[in-house]
């Protein structure tokens, strides 16, 4: 998955208000494969879609943390932290 979007999270879970680092954005209007790397060393496959210039949809497959805590698949809405959209995003809310 060398062409996948790399997403780094400084925790073992995502939750509203949390900041994430995205190395490069997917092309607008196209879903892209992503790999989410969590701070505890766990990771998950995901799909992301740039909905607007400052909104990103992120669907993370189910995964297990390093302590083997199972985390179900989740769908999130992320917003750009600032006008530059330069790698920093914040989790706005969980989507259905």
Protein Blocks (a to p, Z undefined) as FASTA:
>chain_A
ZZbccdddfbfbdcehiacddfbacdehiacddddddfkopacddddddfbfkbccdddd
ddddfkopacdddddddddfblnonopacdfbdcZZ
